[in-house]
Amino acid sequence: MFRLLKIELFKLRKTRFFWILIGLVILAFSILPIGAKLWLDYMTSENETIGQFMPDKLPIFDFYDIWQNLTWVYSGFSVLAAFIVLISITSEYSYTTIRQNIIDGFNRNEFILSKLCLILFLSVIFTIAVFIIGLALGFAYSPVTDVASIFAHADMLLAYFIHLLTFLSFSLLIGLLLKRSGLAIALLVFYIYFIEPIINAIIRFEMELPFIASSLPYKATQSIIPNPFRKYVLSEIRYTIPGPEMMVCLVYLGLYVFASFYVMKKRDLS
């Protein structure tokens, strides 16, 4: 496993797109909480309110809330990690390195395993980054810093990790099927921001089947982290990982991994 991951990282470390995308992720992860704090301070200075609260009194960075807040927001930037996976797999076809890997001794299963190792690595690194950012913000702004408060709702980090694993595995399958980076990226973006939301709206509002709507591929990966921000306008929310949605997400994860091995077994390497 570590040998396969080492090979993948060796391929990526000299590619410009990898460092650009990692830089964008770091930038987004850093700027968002800073921007949110500055915006709340500005709203407070203008005597604006959010619901019944002054903006600077909202417990956005309290340890009780912070894990769900951060993971929900940062899950929207998982597409940047998906681009890394997409370009990684499609570049193998574009530069025919996939055929060279097989010639050099990789079998097809090892090739897919190497990509899955990359997905696991990215998921772990991103989750650790969220954990570190959450600790820094919590210790800076949370009024309570006891151990129980710090780890209250920290299970959302697990949900974020599963979200990443599933979504990146979905991206891997798209890359395997299309084999061209531009086409794969365009289809992924078009699907998650246009096609699925339209299908979701039809199923949810016209057919009145909300659970089916929440079980669509991209929505399923998002649904395991409930939207936390409605509570600040006094709406009821969930503070725990929803079990049915998590099961759907895990089923999708298994299907994506199985389908990736199957496609690789049947697909021509050219």
Phi, psi and omega in degrees: 000312180293328177295317180293319178295319180299321178296316180297315180293327177296321178295321188278331193293340179256010180261136184294319185300325182297312182288328176295313181293319176298320177298320179294321178296313179300317179299313181296315181297328182277316187287323186302307179294324178296315179296321179296318180294318179295322180293318178297320178294321179294315179300322178295318180296334179267006180060030174277156178236156173241110189066240178251012187245148166287139186307320183286355177263354178292134184277045184298323183257011174289146182300331180295330185252338198296324184293318179291321179298310184294313184295324178295315180293312185290338177297336177290345180258009179295341179298331178293319175294324178297324178297323178299314180294315181300312182291326178299314183282319182289330177296331178298324178281317183298320182258011178054023177289339178296319178293322180293322177300318180293318178298321183283357175126348175292139165264174186295322179295320179295326179297313178294321178299323179295323178289324177293326175296321177297317179298315178297318179299311180298319181296318179295313182297316181295320180294319177297320179299316178297320179298315180295316179297318179299318178297316182297314180292319181297313180293334179279326190234345183282135179286343179238133182227025175285163186301317181299319180289321181301318185261010173294126180065019176291352175296344176295336174294323175295317178299319179296319179297314178294321175304312181296312179305314184290313183294320179289328175292323174299317179294321177301315180297319178298316179298320178295322183286322187264326173068001179234125189299313182299316180293318181295315179296316181298317180294317180299311181297315181296322182291310188285334184256346182232302187295305184294319177301324178293313178298319179301314182296320180296313182292320184287315189258326180274315181268347178056050178234075187297324181293320177297319179298321180285350182261006174294153191310307182284319180299325180298322180288334179275329188290342182284351172244098183299144177299118185270348193276347178294337181294338181282350171245028172064035172258149181285137179226172175262137178256000182238162177291124180290122185300309181301318179295322177296319179297318177300316180298317180293325176296315177301317179302313178299319180295318180296318180294314179299314181296324179295316176297319182294314180298317180296325180292323185267338189282140172293143185278355182279000000 
